[in-house]
């Protein structure tokens, strides 16, 4: 996390609210689409299962709706034919015998219909807003008209047994003896809709027929949101979710191990090889990573040996050249040769020191960063330097000698080019933030990146420190990066250069004693 360079005087400022809007947009994006691979796969699987269930439910609902409608209309035609036979029978029966037959039917337990004679049509509160019930009633009405060969349409409707009147005298279903209606109207454990047919076959004589459908609960068959179906859908969803999480964990953990091994390879001395376990693809990936790690480690060792050998070999010819320059008669030429050879000697020694300092072989321990900085600011490289320090107790996990070398280089550069230096240690979230500001000339913006390159000394630095080799910032950056940190440069608005170092702080590090 590098600092944002301050704006030049007179330049237009950023748009108001830009700092708060960026994190808000990132939070919105995270809420819409998660960031981790595991969350991606789980979310896609959940959305896929839910989509498949919804699509399957819609198709099943359509199929069931058509099947239930076909069966209900067929049952309605059957009931219409049965009712037509009963109506013709009672219509042809002499009037005195009709009550006797009805009494016999009730005593015997009834027939398919509950039958009653009335002197007027009984008002019935029909089911409203149910297309299936209305369709069955229409089919029954049409079949009755066709079977009875009449143009007078009978009254046909569905109603609930609760409050249903069965006679013009006001009798309710609940007022009737249970033996009369047990096989026709009363369905247990819960009530079912009742088909009511009323027809006037003589003036002032209405025949009342009532019964349930062969499938009493046919209206509920098209409802897919029953407790059993919803429970089945939820069980399916959670089963798939658990299996997905289990499977994704098995895929993500090896990837996390590879990422951790790659990060450790950049900072650890001897990283452990990845275990070649899991699926064939994961085993090939781990095998390839281990081979790459071994090759890179071999290249680094060979480079270090070659570099050290060349550096050591250069010392002898440099010394011989110095001795030969003593034989020159021209004093000016001899001094020029000496200066060039001194610069070459400094470069060779600095190269050797660079290899040693950026690869310090020591174990990682808990380091009190505030104590380390406090010790360093007390021993400046120049007696006239003034270093101010302000910080809080913060501990990190790292290599103390390497960290001391890194911050020593930064402080030495700040003192050499700025004399007056301010050091500030603070928290930045879960990171330790070290800011080292000098009051020197600063750096041109175009030269910021080049400042970390080896053997690079910019104009102001070369004038102030001709003996240096330009390796200090590069060494510090390598050590900081090896600790998983970040380092950045920017010019202060009031002059001078600010070096910002970010390192991972230990939890509750202010409670750790150094």
Beta strands, then each sheet from edge to edge (+ up, - down):
strand 1: 114-118
strand 2: 155-159
strand 3: 194-202
strand 4: 205-212
strand 5: 365-368
strand 6: 386-390
strand 7: 395-398
strand 8: 420-428
strand 9: 431-438
strand 10: 486-491
strand 11: 497-504
sheet 1: 1+ 4- 3+ 2-
sheet 2: 5+ 7-
sheet 3: 6+ 8+ 9- 11+ 10-
end
